[in-house]
Amino acid sequence: MADGADPHLVEKTLSREELLRGNFLHVVRERVVLPSGAPATREFVIHPGAVMVIPMLDDGRLVLERQYRHPVGRVMVEFPAGKLDAGEDRLACARRELQEETGYTAREWAFAGQLHPVISYSTEFIDVWFARGLAAGERRLDEEEFLDVFTATPQQLLAWSRDGSVTDAKTLVGVLWLQNVLAGAWQLDWRP
């Protein structure tokens, strides 16, 4: 569907108030007019966007991470991912995050698509990238970043997604993309 195809559903912003500007979160409240003409408020997080990488080894295994996520109080299985820096090119961010978190660099990259993980309360988008032709190297984790890197087959990751071991939304979307790419249903445009 084209943007602008549903003007009868669009809310109009009247004003914005900043509620919080922290090191990571920026939260605002907007007063809006609903399509019916009634007033309403919307509170949401402004996010600069992020990338997620689906790194595929030559033998078919995937590079994954295990990382403690404080808000949910669990160690989560995830694809490598990270937030865009101001003005950063999205592919450059994908390359940086893969190398920093896993130590791997990739010979080829393919942009798969974009997802919006929490549309009800955040502007966040995540670009989905595939990486192949991986070469191992040294990780450069941020000072406050602690994670384990491991490999698994697509079948293992699919089973963990099905049994509830993997619940991270971006990783589950990555599994959907991966399934369709491996089945030949969705094509990727690989580039160096």
Salt bridges, closest charged atoms under 4 A:
GLU11 OE2 - ARG42 NH2 2.67
GLU17 OE1 - ARG29 NH1 3.19
GLU18 OE1 - ARG21 NE 3.16
GLU18 OE1 - HIS26 NE2 2.87
GLU30 OE2 - ARG16 NH2 2.61
GLU43 OE2 - ARG29 NE 2.75
ASP59 OD2 - ARG61 NE 2.61
GLU78 OE2 - ARG69 NE 2.85
GLU78 OE1 - LYS170 NZ 2.64
ASP85 OD2 - ARG96 NH2 3.72
GLU88 OE2 - ARG96 NE 2.80
GLU97 OE2 - ARG96 NH1 2.88
GLU100 OE1 - ARG96 NH1 3.50
GLU108 OE1 - ARG132 NE 2.84
GLU124 OE2 - HIS47 NE2 3.74
ASP127 OD2 - ARG90 NH1 3.44
ASP168 OD2 - LYS170 NZ 2.84
